[in-house]
């Protein structure tokens, strides 16, 4: 198949999965704590990619209406995370009282034991009125209400806080609207103290660029954990750190990091788009056939496992548009960053791949969790 943005070097991901250094040790054991699985046919393709790369269980941020179809395919290998209904035009309802109803629905209908507080800077584009802070601050009125409800229902919390440094450089240039990146963590620290349940800060805490900052957060908050999701972002930014620094960080925090991919699936990724259908959504436009969709899903697992299990630098097989966004004179739409092999020892891989999720998330679900 010709090269695509998810497979720049026309790799055979199926063959490469079997050749991963730790394939035998971790085949069928890995838990992906961060995915977005939608669409029955796309779910089938995702399942084949996940099994090839050793993933046995995924925690999916799936729309409540689509959860039954996803569960029909994945059965007991999926658990759901409650998310707001992003498709509602009335964002104040979707992120306010509507989300409280959605949380109850996830708990009652799907047995969910985790909610997502999505607090990306883009919320500041939706809410601009006098009650803006009730929605955009992580310790604002409606986030507190969601957390209070979740805790009362026995649910833990995942959060998306901040965004890549590249976005603050090129997209979030209106400081009056978006602020600066570090300001987005004030509310997180307030909420971590207020709600002493387990919290997962997605995408390496939203700051893989600054390992010292992440260490400070983890030191101050024993109920905080990180996941490795947002593969393009995490690969790009971790790849900028010297391997010795990465080894030291993962060694120090080996009990506080979970494996996650941020894979997004939907059936719209399986079809050719007409000119009128182009730009259906950023996620649907990532793929236009089952074959490309497989590469989309498999590439994330390949890149993450290659980064964690191998030593040495190579170009990532995944195109990263952030490179062109920040330096348009140096990069094209198909430029990719360095994929830096950290070469983590097996005992740390074992913790990141499944033991930490077992000891925290699954322990929370069974009522046996204790802070680190």
VEXZALO-62831 format. One line per 2 residues: number of its first residue (from 1); for each residue z, x, y negated of N, C-alpha, C. Coordinates in steps of 0.05 Angstrom, whole numbers, plus 5000, padded with zeros to 4 digits. Layout:
// VEXZALO-62831
NUM = Z X Y Z X Y Z X Y ~ ...
This chain:
// VEXZALO-62831
1 = 5000 5017 5024 5000 5000 5000 5000 5018 4975 ~ 4985 5010 4954 4984 5026 4930 5012 5029 4918
3 = 5016 5050 4902 5041 5055 4889 5048 5032 4870 ~ 5073 5025 4868 5083 5004 4850 5106 5015 4834
5 = 5116 5001 4814 5139 5010 4799 5164 5013 4816 ~ 5164 5001 4840 5187 5004 4858 5182 5024 4880
7 = 5158 5036 4880 5151 5056 4901 5130 5074 4889 ~ 5137 5090 4870 5118 5107 4855 5104 5127 4873
9 = 5116 5134 4895 5105 5155 4912 5094 5144 4939 ~ 5090 5118 4940 5079 5105 4964 5095 5113 4989
11 = 5121 5111 4987 5139 5118 5010 5140 5096 5031 ~ 5146 5104 5055 5150 5085 5076 5181 5081 5078
13 = 5191 5061 5064 5220 5058 5063 5232 5052 5090 ~ 5218 5038 5107 5228 5032 5134 5233 5058 5150
15 = 5213 5076 5149 5216 5101 5163 5238 5119 5150 ~ 5240 5119 5124 5259 5135 5110 5288 5125 5115
17 = 5291 5099 5119 5318 5089 5124 5330 5101 5149 ~ 5312 5104 5170 5322 5115 5195 5328 5145 5193
19 = 5318 5158 5172 5322 5187 5170 5344 5195 5151 ~ 5358 5175 5139 5380 5182 5121 5401 5198 5136
21 = 5413 5217 5123 5432 5235 5137 5455 5221 5151 ~ 5464 5199 5139 5487 5185 5150 5479 5158 5163
23 = 5454 5156 5170 5444 5130 5181 5460 5122 5205 ~ 5464 5140 5224 5478 5132 5249 5507 5125 5243
25 = 5520 5139 5225 5548 5134 5219 5553 5107 5206 ~ 5534 5099 5189 5539 5075 5172 5520 5052 5178
27 = 5503 5054 5197 5485 5032 5203 5500 5007 5211 ~ 5496 4985 5197 5509 4960 5203 5537 4958 5193
29 = 5546 4976 5175 5574 4975 5166 5576 4971 5136 ~ 5555 4976 5121 5557 4977 5092 5560 4949 5080
31 = 5577 4947 5060 5581 4922 5045 5570 4925 5017 ~ 5552 4908 5009 5541 4907 4982 5557 4887 4966
33 = 5573 4896 4947 5591 4878 4933 5577 4866 4908 ~ 5551 4872 4903 5539 4862 4879 5509 4857 4883
35 = 5501 4832 4888 5473 4825 4890 5469 4798 4877 ~ 5443 4790 4875 5436 4764 4864 5414 4752 4882
37 = 5422 4738 4903 5402 4729 4923 5395 4700 4919 ~ 5369 4695 4915 5359 4668 4911 5332 4665 4927
39 = 5325 4640 4934 5300 4635 4947 5300 4639 4976 ~ 5294 4619 4992 5297 4621 5021 5279 4643 5032
41 = 5253 4643 5024 5235 4663 5035 5241 4691 5025 ~ 5249 4693 5000 5257 4720 4989 5282 4729 5003
43 = 5300 4711 5010 5324 4719 5024 5318 4730 5051 ~ 5297 4720 5064 5290 4731 5091 5280 4760 5087
45 = 5264 4765 5067 5255 4792 5062 5278 4810 5054 ~ 5296 4800 5037 5319 4816 5030 5335 4823 5055
47 = 5339 4804 5073 5354 4809 5097 5342 4832 5113 ~ 5316 4833 5116 5303 4854 5131 5308 4881 5118
49 = 5307 4883 5091 5312 4908 5077 5341 4916 5080 ~ 5359 4897 5077 5387 4902 5078 5395 4913 5106
51 = 5385 4901 5127 5392 4910 5153 5381 4938 5159 ~ 5357 4944 5149 5346 4970 5153 5364 4992 5141
53 = 5376 4986 5118 5393 5005 5104 5422 5002 5110 ~ 5428 4988 5132 5456 4988 5142 5474 4968 5130
55 = 5464 4949 5113 5481 4930 5099 5487 4906 5117 ~ 5512 4901 5122 5520 4879 5140 5530 4855 5125
57 = 5539 4858 5100 5551 4836 5084 5544 4841 5055 ~ 5537 4819 5041 5532 4821 5012 5547 4799 4998
59 = 5558 4807 4975 5570 4788 4956 5549 4781 4935 ~ 5541 4756 4935 5518 4748 4919 5526 4730 4896
61 = 5515 4736 4873 5517 4719 4849 5493 4700 4849 ~ 5495 4679 4864 5474 4660 4869 5479 4635 4854
63 = 5459 4622 4842 5463 4596 4830 5475 4577 4850 ~ 5494 4561 4842 5508 4543 4860 5489 4525 4875
65 = 5469 4515 4861 5449 4497 4874 5433 4511 4896 ~ 5430 4537 4895 5415 4552 4915 5432 4564 4937
67 = 5458 4563 4934 5475 4575 4954 5471 4565 4982 ~ 5468 4538 4986 5464 4529 5014 5439 4541 5027
69 = 5417 4544 5012 5392 4555 5024 5396 4584 5031 ~ 5410 4599 5014 5415 4627 5020 5433 4630 5044
71 = 5453 4613 5045 5471 4614 5068 5457 4607 5094 ~ 5438 4588 5092 5423 4581 5116 5409 4605 5129
73 = 5400 4623 5112 5387 4647 5122 5407 4669 5130 ~ 5425 4675 5112 5444 4698 5116 5469 4691 5132
75 = 5474 4665 5134 5497 4655 5150 5523 4669 5141 ~ 5538 4681 5159 5564 4693 5152 5561 4721 5141
77 = 5537 4730 5135 5534 4756 5123 5531 4755 5092 ~ 5537 4732 5081 5537 4729 5051 5563 4715 5043
79 = 5574 4724 5020 5596 4710 5007 5588 4708 4978 ~ 5597 4686 4965 5587 4680 4938 5607 4686 4916
81 = 5596 4694 4894 5612 4699 4869 5604 4678 4849 ~ 5624 4664 4838 5618 4643 4819 5606 4654 4793
83 = 5584 4643 4784 5571 4651 4759 5565 4627 4742 ~ 5562 4630 4716 5554 4608 4699 5525 4600 4705
85 = 5518 4576 4696 5490 4567 4700 5474 4577 4676 ~ 5462 4600 4679 5447 4613 4657 5423 4597 4648
87 = 5413 4579 4665 5388 4565 4659 5393 4541 4639 ~ 5418 4534 4635 5423 4511 4617 5417 4519 4588
89 = 5402 4503 4574 5396 4509 4546 5421 4509 4529 ~ 5441 4492 4536 5466 4491 4521 5485 4512 4531
91 = 5482 4536 4519 5498 4559 4529 5528 4555 4523 ~ 5535 4540 4502 5563 4535 4496 5576 4519 4519
93 = 5561 4500 4530 5571 4485 4553 5571 4502 4578 ~ 5549 4517 4582 5547 4533 4607 5569 4554 4609
95 = 5576 4567 4586 5597 4587 4587 5624 4577 4579 ~ 5626 4551 4572 5651 4539 4565 5660 4519 4586
97 = 5663 4494 4580 5673 4474 4599 5656 4472 4624 ~ 5629 4476 4621 5612 4474 4644 5618 4495 4665
99 = 5626 4519 4655 5632 4540 4674 5657 4534 4690 ~ 5676 4521 4678 5701 4513 4692 5693 4495 4715
101 = 5675 4476 4710 5666 4458 4732 5652 4474 4754 ~ 5636 4493 4745 5620 4509 4764 5639 4526 4782
103 = 5660 4537 4770 5679 4553 4785 5692 4535 4807 ~ 5700 4511 4799 5711 4493 4819 5691 4487 4841
105 = 5666 4483 4834 5645 4478 4854 5642 4501 4873 ~ 5641 4525 4863 5638 4548 4881 5662 4551 4900
107 = 5686 4545 4889 5710 4548 4906 5710 4526 4928 ~ 5704 4501 4920 5706 4479 4938 5683 4478 4958
109 = 5658 4484 4949 5635 4481 4965 5628 4505 4982 ~ 5633 4529 4970 5625 4554 4984 5648 4573 4991
111 = 5672 4564 4985 5695 4581 4991 5697 4607 4975 ~ 5684 4608 4952 5683 4632 4936 5711 4641 4928
113 = 5716 4667 4928 5741 4677 4920 5739 4697 4897 ~ 5716 4696 4883 5712 4714 4860 5695 4700 4839
115 = 5701 4705 4814 5684 4695 4792 5672 4719 4777 ~ 5651 4713 4762 5638 4733 4745 5642 4725 4716
117 = 5654 4744 4700 5655 4740 4671 5633 4758 4659 ~ 5610 4746 4654 5587 4761 4644 5590 4764 4614
119 = 5595 4789 4606 5601 4794 4578 5583 4815 4566 ~ 5557 4814 4574 5537 4832 4562 5534 4827 4532
121 = 5527 4848 4517 5523 4844 4488 5503 4822 4481 ~ 5485 4815 4499 5466 4794 4493 5479 4766 4487
123 = 5504 4762 4496 5517 4737 4489 5519 4734 4459 ~ 5518 4756 4444 5521 4754 4415 5495 4744 4402
125 = 5474 4742 4418 5449 4730 4408 5450 4699 4411 ~ 5467 4690 4429 5469 4661 4435 5489 4647 4417
127 = 5511 4662 4411 5533 4649 4397 5537 4663 4369 ~ 5532 4648 4348 5533 4659 4322 5550 4643 4302
129 = 5561 4620 4311 5575 4603 4293 5604 4612 4289 ~ 5620 4595 4276 5648 4603 4270 5665 4606 4295
131 = 5657 4593 4317 5672 4597 4342 5660 4618 4360 ~ 5644 4636 4349 5630 4657 4363 5649 4673 4381
133 = 5672 4681 4371 5689 4698 4387 5701 4684 4411 ~ 5702 4657 4411 5711 4642 4434 5694 4647 4458
135 = 5669 4655 4454 5649 4659 4475 5642 4688 4480 ~ 5641 4705 4459 5630 4732 4462 5652 4753 4467
137 = 5677 4747 4461 5698 4766 4467 5709 4761 4495 ~ 5713 4782 4510 5722 4779 4537 5750 4767 4538
139 = 5766 4770 4517 5792 4756 4516 5791 4732 4498 ~ 5767 4721 4494 5763 4697 4478 5772 4672 4493
141 = 5772 4650 4479 5782 4624 4490 5771 4617 4517 ~ 5744 4617 4520 5732 4607 4544 5734 4626 4567
143 = 5734 4653 4561 5738 4672 4583 5766 4671 4594 ~ 5785 4667 4576 5813 4664 4585 5816 4638 4602
145 = 5803 4617 4593 5804 4592 4609 5792 4595 4637 ~ 5770 4610 4638 5757 4614 4664 5775 4632 4682
147 = 5787 4653 4670 5805 4670 4686 5829 4655 4695 ~ 5841 4639 4678 5865 4623 4686 5858 4604 4709
149 = 5835 4591 4707 5828 4573 4729 5823 4589 4755 ~ 5808 4611 4752 5802 4627 4776 5828 4636 4790
151 = 5846 4647 4775 5871 4657 4787 5887 4634 4800 ~ 5886 4611 4787 5900 4588 4799 5888 4579 4825
153 = 5862 4585 4828 5848 4578 4853 5847 4601 4873 ~ 5861 4622 4867 5862 4645 4886 5837 4662 4885
155 = 5825 4665 4861 5800 4680 4859 5805 4705 4842 ~ 5791 4727 4849 5792 4751 4834 5768 4751 4814
157 = 5765 4774 4799 5746 4773 4776 5728 4798 4777 ~ 5702 4793 4772 5683 4814 4767 5674 4811 4738
159 = 5667 4833 4725 5658 4831 4698 5634 4849 4693 ~ 5616 4840 4676 5595 4857 4664 5604 4862 4635
161 = 5612 4887 4630 5620 4894 4603 5602 4916 4592 ~ 5593 4912 4568 5575 4932 4554 5548 4933 4568
163 = 5532 4952 4561 5504 4956 4571 5497 4986 4569 ~ 5474 4994 4578 5467 5023 4577 5467 5034 4549
165 = 5474 5059 4547 5472 5073 4521 5444 5071 4509 ~ 5424 5072 4527 5396 5069 4518 5391 5043 4503
167 = 5404 5022 4511 5401 4996 4497 5415 4996 4470 ~ 5438 5009 4469 5451 5011 4443 5435 5028 4424
169 = 5420 5047 4435 5403 5064 4418 5378 5049 4408 ~ 5365 5034 4426 5339 5022 4420 5338 4992 4415
171 = 5357 4977 4427 5357 4948 4425 5379 4937 4407 ~ 5403 4948 4410 5426 4937 4396 5431 4953 4371
173 = 5411 4954 4354 5414 4970 4330 5428 4956 4307 ~ 5430 4929 4309 5445 4914 4289 5474 4915 4295
175 = 5488 4934 4282 5516 4939 4288 5533 4915 4280 ~ 5525 4900 4259 5541 4876 4252 5541 4856 4274
177 = 5519 4854 4289 5518 4834 4311 5529 4845 4337 ~ 5522 4870 4344 5528 4880 4370 5552 4899 4371
179 = 5560 4909 4348 5581 4929 4347 5573 4955 4361 ~ 5592 4972 4367 5587 4996 4382 5598 4993 4410
181 = 5588 5009 4428 5594 5004 4456 5623 5004 4463 ~ 5639 5023 4453 5667 5025 4461 5682 5000 4452
183 = 5673 4987 4431 5687 4963 4422 5687 4940 4443 ~ 5667 4941 4460 5665 4920 4480 5686 4922 4502
185 = 5701 4944 4503 5721 4947 4523 5749 4938 4514 ~ 5752 4932 4488 5779 4923 4479 5788 4899 4494
187 = 5771 4878 4495 5778 4853 4509 5782 4857 4538 ~ 5767 4875 4551 5771 4881 4579 5799 4891 4584
189 = 5808 4910 4568 5835 4921 4572 5856 4900 4568 ~ 5852 4882 4549 5872 4861 4545 5873 4843 4570
191 = 5849 4836 4580 5848 4818 4603 5859 4831 4629 ~ 5854 4857 4632 5864 4871 4656 5895 4870 4657
193 = 5907 4871 4634 5936 4869 4633 5946 4840 4636 ~ 5931 4822 4625 5940 4794 4625 5937 4781 4653
195 = 5916 4790 4667 5911 4778 4694 5911 4801 4715 ~ 5935 4806 4727 5937 4829 4745 5926 4824 4773
197 = 5903 4811 4775 5889 4808 4800 5869 4831 4802 ~ 5856 4834 4824 5835 4855 4825 5811 4848 4807
199 = 5802 4867 4792 5778 4865 4775 5757 4885 4784 ~ 5732 4877 4785 5710 4896 4790 5694 4898 4764
201 = 5692 4922 4753 5675 4927 4730 5648 4936 4740 ~ 5628 4918 4738 5602 4924 4749 5588 4947 4736
203 = 5568 4958 4750 5550 4978 4739 5566 5003 4730 ~ 5583 5013 4749 5600 5036 4743 5615 5031 4717
205 = 5627 5007 4715 5643 5000 4692 5627 4997 4667 ~ 5600 4995 4669 5583 4994 4645 5581 5020 4630
207 = 5590 5042 4642 5590 5067 4627 5587 5091 4646 ~ 5566 5092 4662 5562 5116 4679 5555 5140 4662
209 = 5550 5136 4636 5544 5158 4618 5569 5175 4612 ~ 5593 5163 4614 5617 5176 4605 5638 5175 4627
211 = 5639 5195 4644 5658 5195 4666 5687 5197 4657 ~ 5691 5212 4636 5719 5214 4625 5729 5188 4615
213 = 5712 5172 4603 5720 5145 4593 5728 5128 4617 ~ 5711 5129 4638 5717 5113 4662 5744 5121 4675
215 = 5748 5147 4676 5774 5157 4687 5797 5146 4671 ~ 5795 5145 4645 5816 5134 4628 5822 5105 4635
217 = 5801 5089 4638 5804 5061 4645 5818 5058 4672 ~ 5810 5073 4691 5821 5072 4718 5850 5081 4718
219 = 5857 5101 4702 5884 5111 4701 5903 5090 4688 ~ 5893 5076 4668 5910 5056 4654 5913 5030 4669
221 = 5894 5024 4687 5893 4997 4699 5890 4999 4730 ~ 5912 4998 4745 5911 5001 4774 5897 4978 4788
223 = 5892 4956 4774 5878 4933 4786 5848 4934 4781 ~ 5838 4956 4770 5810 4958 4763 5795 4974 4783
225 = 5771 4964 4791 5753 4978 4809 5725 4978 4797 ~ 5708 4997 4806 5681 4999 4796 5661 4993 4819
227 = 5638 4982 4812 5617 4982 4832 5593 4998 4822 ~ 5575 5006 4841 5553 5024 4835 5527 5010 4829
229 = 5529 4984 4823 5505 4968 4819 5490 4974 4793 ~ 5466 4962 4791 5446 4968 4770 5434 4995 4776
231 = 5419 4996 4798 5409 5021 4810 5394 5039 4790 ~ 5375 5027 4776 5360 5044 4757 5378 5057 4736
233 = 5396 5042 4725 5415 5052 4704 5433 5073 4716 ~ 5445 5067 4739 5465 5085 4751 5451 5111 4760
235 = 5428 5109 4773 5414 5133 4781 5407 5151 4757 ~ 5396 5138 4736 5388 5153 4713 5412 5168 4700
237 = 5434 5154 4696 5456 5166 4681 5473 5184 4698 ~ 5478 5177 4722 5493 5196 4739 5477 5221 4744
239 = 5451 5218 4745 5434 5242 4749 5434 5262 4726 ~ 5445 5254 4703 5448 5272 4681 5472 5290 4682
241 = 5491 5282 4699 5516 5298 4702 5512 5320 4723 ~ 5523 5344 4719 5522 5364 4740 5535 5354 4765
243 = 5524 5363 4788 5534 5354 4814 5564 5359 4817 ~ 5574 5381 4807 5602 5388 4810 5620 5367 4796
245 = 5611 5357 4773 5626 5337 4758 5626 5310 4774 ~ 5603 5304 4785 5601 5279 4801 5619 5280 4826
247 = 5618 5303 4839 5635 5306 4863 5665 5303 4855 ~ 5673 5315 4833 5701 5314 4825 5709 5285 4818
249 = 5691 5270 4804 5696 5243 4797 5699 5225 4822 ~ 5680 5227 4840 5681 5210 4864 5704 5217 4882
251 = 5711 5243 4882 5735 5251 4898 5760 5239 4886 ~ 5763 5241 4859 5787 5231 4846 5790 5201 4850
253 = 5768 5186 4848 5769 5157 4848 5757 5145 4874 ~ 5760 5160 4895 5747 5151 4920 5757 5125 4931
255 = 5782 5116 4922 5792 5091 4932 5786 5068 4913 ~ 5772 5073 4891 5768 5053 4870 5739 5046 4864
257 = 5721 5055 4881 5692 5051 4877 5680 5036 4901 ~ 5664 5015 4895 5651 4999 4915 5621 5003 4913
259 = 5608 5002 4936 5578 5002 4937 5567 4975 4928 ~ 5548 4976 4909 5534 4952 4900 5506 4959 4891
261 = 5488 4941 4893 5459 4947 4888 5449 4933 4863 ~ 5457 4909 4857 5446 4892 4836 5418 4882 4843
263 = 5411 4881 4868 5385 4870 4877 5384 4841 4869 ~ 5361 4833 4857 5355 4805 4849 5332 4795 4865
265 = 5335 4774 4880 5313 4762 4895 5307 4734 4886 ~ 5282 4726 4888 5274 4698 4882 5246 4694 4894
267 = 5240 4670 4901 5214 4664 4914 5191 4669 4895 ~ 5195 4667 4869 5173 4672 4850 5163 4701 4852
269 = 5179 4719 4864 5171 4746 4868 5150 4750 4890 ~ 5145 4728 4905 5127 4730 4928 5099 4721 4922
271 = 5093 4712 4898 5068 4699 4892 5053 4714 4870 ~ 5026 4713 4872 5009 4723 4851 5011 4704 4827
273 = 5013 4716 4803 5015 4700 4779 4988 4697 4765 ~ 4982 4673 4756 4959 4670 4738 4966 4681 4711
275 = 4946 4682 4694 4952 4692 4666 4972 4674 4653 ~ 4971 4648 4658 4990 4630 4646 5018 4633 4657
277 = 5020 4643 4682 5046 4646 4695 5060 4672 4689 ~ 5045 4691 4679 5057 4717 4673 5080 4713 4654
279 = 5100 4731 4656 5124 4729 4641 5140 4703 4647 ~ 5138 4694 4672 5154 4672 4680 5184 4677 4675
281 = 5192 4702 4682 5218 4712 4675 5217 4742 4681 ~ 5234 4758 4669 5233 4787 4675 5237 4793 4704
283 = 5254 4777 4718 5259 4782 4746 5236 4773 4764 ~ 5224 4750 4758 5202 4741 4775 5177 4759 4772
285 = 5174 4771 4749 5151 4788 4744 5153 4816 4757 ~ 5176 4821 4770 5179 4847 4783 5162 4850 4807
287 = 5152 4828 4819 5137 4829 4844 5118 4806 4845 ~ 5096 4809 4860 5077 4787 4863 5067 4784 4892
289 = 5082 4795 4911 5075 4792 4939 5099 4798 4957 ~ 5099 4789 4982 5121 4796 5000 5124 4826 5004
291 = 5101 4840 5004 5102 4869 5009 5115 4884 4986 ~ 5108 4876 4961 5120 4888 4938 5149 4881 4935
293 = 5156 4856 4943 5183 4847 4942 5200 4864 4961 ~ 5190 4869 4985 5205 4886 5004 5211 4913 4991
295 = 5190 4925 4979 5195 4951 4966 5215 4950 4943 ~ 5214 4928 4928 5233 4923 4907 5261 4924 4917
297 = 5267 4910 4939 5294 4908 4950 5301 4935 4964 ~ 5283 4945 4980 5289 4969 4996 5293 4993 4978
299 = 5278 4994 4956 5279 5018 4938 5307 5022 4927 ~ 5321 5000 4922 5348 5002 4910 5367 5014 4931
301 = 5365 5005 4955 5383 5016 4976 5375 5045 4982 ~ 5349 5050 4983 5340 5078 4988 5351 5097 4966
303 = 5348 5089 4941 5356 5107 4919 5386 5112 4919 ~ 5401 5091 4923 5430 5094 4923 5440 5111 4946
305 = 5430 5105 4970 5439 5120 4993 5429 5149 4992 ~ 5405 5153 4982 5396 5181 4978 5413 5196 4958
307 = 5420 5183 4936 5438 5196 4917 5465 5204 4929 ~ 5476 5186 4944 5503 5190 4955 5503 5210 4979
309 = 5482 5210 4995 5483 5224 5020 5468 5251 5021 ~ 5451 5256 5002 5435 5281 5003 5443 5300 4980
311 = 5434 5324 4982 5438 5345 4962 5411 5353 4951 ~ 5408 5357 4925 5383 5365 4913 5372 5344 4895
313 = 5354 5352 4877 5342 5335 4857 5314 5328 4865 ~ 5306 5303 4859 5279 5294 4864 5273 5272 4844
315 = 5248 5266 4839 5242 5243 4821 5249 5217 4835 ~ 5262 5199 4820 5267 5173 4832 5241 5159 4838
317 = 5239 5143 4860 5215 5128 4865 5212 5103 4849 ~ 5232 5097 4832 5233 5072 4817 5227 5078 4787
319 = 5207 5065 4776 5200 5068 4748 5223 5057 4731 ~ 5229 5071 4709 5251 5063 4692 5242 5060 4663
321 = 5237 5035 4654 5226 5030 4627 5244 5040 4605 ~ 5270 5044 4611 5288 5053 4590 5280 5081 4579
323 = 5267 5097 4596 5259 5123 4587 5238 5121 4564 ~ 5218 5104 4568 5198 5100 4547 5210 5086 4523
325 = 5229 5068 4527 5241 5053 4505 5254 5072 4485 ~ 5267 5093 4496 5282 5112 4479 5264 5134 4469
327 = 5245 5143 4486 5228 5166 4479 5199 5158 4485 ~ 5186 5141 4469 5159 5132 4475 5138 5154 4475
329 = 5143 5175 4461 5124 5197 4460 5124 5214 4485 ~ 5146 5213 4500 5149 5230 4524 5145 5215 4550
331 = 5146 5188 4550 5146 5174 4575 5127 5150 4575 ~ 5119 5142 4599 5102 5118 4602 5118 5097 4617
333 = 5105 5074 4622 5118 5053 4637 5125 5061 4665 ~ 5112 5081 4676 5117 5089 4703 5133 5115 4705
335 = 5145 5124 4684 5163 5147 4685 5188 5140 4700 ~ 5199 5161 4714 5224 5156 4729 5243 5180 4724
337 = 5268 5175 4726 5288 5196 4721 5292 5213 4746 ~ 5310 5233 4743 5318 5249 4766 5337 5233 4784
339 = 5331 5235 4810 5349 5224 4830 5365 5247 4840 ~ 5390 5249 4831 5407 5273 4838 5423 5267 4862
341 = 5420 5283 4883 5435 5281 4907 5463 5292 4903 ~ 5483 5274 4905 5511 5283 4902 5521 5296 4928
343 = 5512 5285 4951 5521 5296 4976 5550 5291 4981 ~ 5560 5266 4979 5588 5260 4982 5596 5265 5012
345 = 5620 5275 5016 5630 5278 5044 5633 5251 5058 ~ 5632 5252 5084 5632 5227 5099 5656 5210 5094
347 = 5680 5222 5091 5703 5205 5087 5702 5189 5061 ~ 5690 5201 5040 5687 5186 5015 5665 5165 5018
349 = 5643 5171 5031 5623 5151 5036 5634 5127 5051 ~ 5650 5133 5071 5662 5111 5086 5678 5092 5068
351 = 5693 5104 5049 5709 5087 5031 5691 5071 5013 ~ 5671 5084 5001 5653 5070 4982 5636 5049 4996
353 = 5626 5056 5019 5608 5038 5033 5622 5013 5044 ~ 5647 5015 5054 5659 4991 5065 5689 4990 5065
355 = 5703 5013 5067 5732 5011 5069 5745 5000 5044 ~ 5736 5008 5021 5748 4999 4996 5745 4969 4993
357 = 5721 4959 4998 5718 4930 4996 5736 4915 5017 ~ 5738 4927 5040 5755 4915 5060 5784 4914 5051
359 = 5793 4936 5039 5821 4939 5030 5827 4924 5005 ~ 5807 4916 4989 5812 4902 4964 5801 4874 4965
361 = 5775 4871 4966 5763 4844 4964 5769 4827 4988 ~ 5765 4838 5012 5771 4822 5036 5801 4819 5039
363 = 5816 4839 5031 5845 4836 5032 5854 4815 5013 ~ 5842 4813 4989 5848 4792 4970 5843 4765 4983
365 = 5820 4763 4996 5813 4737 5008 5833 4729 5030 ~ 5845 4749 5043 5865 4742 5064 5894 4743 5054
367 = 5898 4749 5028 5924 4748 5016 5941 4773 5021 ~ 5928 4796 5027 5943 4820 5034 5938 4843 5014
369 = 5923 4838 4991 5917 4859 4972 5942 4868 4957 ~ 5943 4895 4953 5963 4907 4936 5949 4926 4917
371 = 5958 4928 4891 5945 4947 4873 5946 4976 4883 ~ 5926 4992 4874 5926 5020 4882 5950 5035 4871
